[in-house]
C-alpha cells in the first residue's frame, strides 16, 4: 500500500540527516495520513487536506 494521499496525491519526500562529521544519511519523511470516510468510502487523507476540508465547510 502506497503512503500517498488519495485526494491530493502528496507522498513521502527524501531528506538527509547530517552527522557531526557531515556524513549524509538519506531518510524518508512520510506524509501524515489518516483513514477517513469520505462519501461512504474509506480513504487515506493527509492532515493538510483534512484541515482544508474543515475550513471550506
N, CA and C of each residue as an Amber inpcrd file, in Angstrom:
protein
   171
   0.8520000  -1.1760000   0.0000000   0.0000000   0.0000000   0.0000000
   0.8960000   1.2380000   0.0000000   0.6370000   2.1210000  -0.9230000
   1.4570000   3.3230000  -1.0480000   1.1190000   4.3260000   0.0410000
   2.1380000   5.0220000   0.5290000   1.9280000   6.0790000   1.5230000
   1.7020000   7.3780000   0.7720000   0.4870000   7.5160000   0.2180000
   0.1460000   8.6450000  -0.6300000  -1.2890000   9.0640000  -0.3220000
  -1.5340000  10.3670000  -0.3370000  -2.8680000  10.9070000  -0.0740000
  -3.7830000  10.5910000  -1.2570000  -5.0050000  10.1110000  -0.9710000
  -5.9450000   9.7790000  -2.0360000  -6.5480000  11.0240000  -2.6840000
  -6.5540000  12.1560000  -1.9980000  -7.1530000  13.3650000  -2.5580000
  -6.1590000  14.1740000  -3.3810000  -5.0280000  14.5390000  -2.7870000
  -4.0950000  15.4440000  -3.4750000  -2.9040000  14.7190000  -4.0910000
  -2.6620000  13.4570000  -3.7100000  -1.5540000  12.7090000  -4.2780000
  -0.2100000  12.9720000  -3.6270000  -0.2220000  13.7020000  -2.4980000
   1.0240000  14.0060000  -1.7980000   1.6340000  12.7230000  -1.2380000
   2.9550000  12.5710000  -1.3620000   3.6440000  11.3780000  -0.8810000
   4.8400000  11.7270000  -0.0280000   5.6980000  10.7380000   0.1800000
   6.8650000  10.9570000   1.0220000   7.9570000  11.6800000   0.2350000
   8.8490000  12.3450000   0.9780000   9.9740000  13.0510000   0.3770000
  11.2710000  12.5190000   0.9640000  12.3730000  12.7790000   0.2650000
  13.6860000  12.3620000   0.7690000  14.3410000  13.5380000   1.4650000
  15.0790000  13.2270000   2.5220000  15.8040000  14.2340000   3.2700000
  17.1170000  13.6040000   3.7230000  18.0110000  14.4120000   4.2220000
  19.3110000  13.9150000   4.6550000  19.5650000  14.2910000   6.1050000
  19.9330000  13.3040000   6.9080000  20.4290000  13.5570000   8.2560000
  21.9280000  13.7950000   8.1360000  22.4260000  14.7800000   8.8450000
  23.8540000  15.0770000   8.8060000  24.4630000  14.8440000  10.1770000
  25.5420000  14.0720000  10.2170000  26.2390000  13.8220000  11.4710000
  27.1970000  14.9820000  11.7650000  27.8760000  14.8710000  12.8800000
  28.8310000  15.9070000  13.2590000  29.9730000  16.0110000  12.2490000
  30.3260000  14.8750000  11.6520000  31.3980000  14.8830000  10.6410000
  30.8440000  15.1510000   9.2400000  29.5910000  15.5750000   9.1460000
  28.9200000  15.9750000   7.9070000  28.6830000  14.8150000   6.9490000
  28.6030000  13.5810000   7.4800000  28.2530000  12.4250000   6.6620000
  26.7420000  12.4360000   6.4600000  26.3300000  12.2430000   5.2050000
  24.9180000  12.3050000   4.8650000  24.2810000  10.9190000   4.9480000
  23.1380000  10.8040000   5.6020000  22.3570000   9.5820000   5.6610000
  20.9610000   9.9200000   5.1400000  20.5700000   9.2670000   4.0430000
  19.2720000   9.5420000   3.4280000  18.1660000   8.9270000   4.2870000
  17.1010000   9.7020000   4.5190000  15.9430000   9.2050000   5.2580000
  14.6810000   9.6430000   4.5320000  13.5830000   8.9940000   4.8070000
  12.2860000   9.3230000   4.2120000  11.4610000  10.1120000   5.2130000
  10.7800000  11.1430000   4.7260000   9.8220000  11.8760000   5.5520000
   8.4440000  11.5530000   5.0090000   7.6980000  10.7600000   5.7750000
   6.3830000  10.3180000   5.3190000   5.3240000  11.3530000   5.6390000
   4.3010000  11.3650000   4.8090000   3.1670000  12.2640000   4.9670000
   2.2940000  11.7460000   6.1130000   1.6470000  12.6510000   6.8480000
   0.7860000  12.2830000   7.9710000  -0.5800000  11.8780000   7.4290000
  -0.7960000  10.5640000   7.2500000  -2.0360000  10.0550000   6.6720000
  -3.0050000   9.5920000   7.7510000  -4.2770000   9.8800000   7.5320000
  -5.3460000   9.4630000   8.4260000  -6.3970000   8.7450000   7.5860000
  -7.0080000   7.6910000   8.1500000  -8.0920000   6.9940000   7.4610000
  -9.4030000   7.6810000   7.7920000 -10.1110000   8.1220000   6.7650000
 -11.3930000   8.8080000   6.9530000 -12.4010000   8.2790000   5.9460000
 -13.6850000   8.3670000   6.3170000 -14.7600000   8.0240000   5.3880000
 -15.2000000   9.2880000   4.6810000 -15.0800000   9.2780000   3.3640000
 -15.4970000  10.4140000   2.5430000 -16.5080000   9.8930000   1.5350000
 -17.7350000  10.3990000   1.6120000 -18.8420000   9.9690000   0.7490000
 -19.0680000   8.4620000   0.8370000 -18.9470000   7.9030000   2.0360000
 -19.1980000   6.4810000   2.2640000 -18.0490000   5.5610000   1.9090000
 -16.9530000   6.0940000   1.3920000 -15.7970000   5.2660000   1.0360000
 -14.6370000   5.5960000   1.9540000 -13.8700000   4.5600000   2.3150000
 -12.7110000   4.7420000   3.1800000 -11.5390000   5.2470000   2.3500000
 -10.8950000   6.3060000   2.8140000  -9.7820000   6.8900000   2.0640000
  -8.6740000   7.2870000   3.0200000  -7.4360000   7.2400000   2.5170000
  -6.2920000   7.7440000   3.2670000  -6.0820000   9.1910000   2.8550000
  -6.2230000  10.1030000   3.8260000  -6.1760000  11.5260000   3.5440000
  -5.1010000  12.1570000   4.4230000  -4.3030000  13.0770000   3.8430000
  -3.2800000  13.7640000   4.6330000  -3.9540000  14.8380000   5.4950000
  -3.3020000  15.2170000   6.5700000  -3.8820000  16.1760000   7.5060000
  -4.0340000  17.5590000   6.8810000  -3.2140000  17.8900000   5.8960000
  -3.3510000  19.1650000   5.2020000  -4.6970000  19.2180000   4.4660000
  -5.0750000  18.1220000   3.8240000  -6.3700000  18.0580000   3.1410000
  -7.5240000  18.0760000   4.1480000  -7.3430000  17.4170000   5.3040000
  -8.3880000  17.4160000   6.3340000  -8.6460000  18.8210000   6.8510000
  -7.5810000  19.5880000   7.0840000  -7.7310000  20.9670000   7.5460000
  -8.4520000  21.8170000   6.5110000  -8.1330000  21.5940000   5.2280000
  -8.7660000  22.3390000   4.1640000 -10.2490000  21.9740000   4.0560000
 -10.5710000  20.6840000   4.2210000 -11.9620000  20.2330000   4.1530000
 -12.7940000  20.8430000   5.2710000 -12.2380000  20.9270000   6.4700000
 -12.9330000  21.5110000   7.6110000 -13.1360000  22.9970000   7.3870000
 -12.1240000  23.6500000   6.8130000 -12.1740000  25.1070000   6.6070000
 -13.2110000  25.4890000   5.5480000 -13.4090000  24.6600000   4.5230000
 -14.3050000  25.0010000   3.4340000 -15.7530000  24.6000000   3.6980000
 -16.0180000  23.9170000   4.8010000 -17.4060000  23.5130000   5.1080000
 -18.2070000  24.6500000   5.6220000
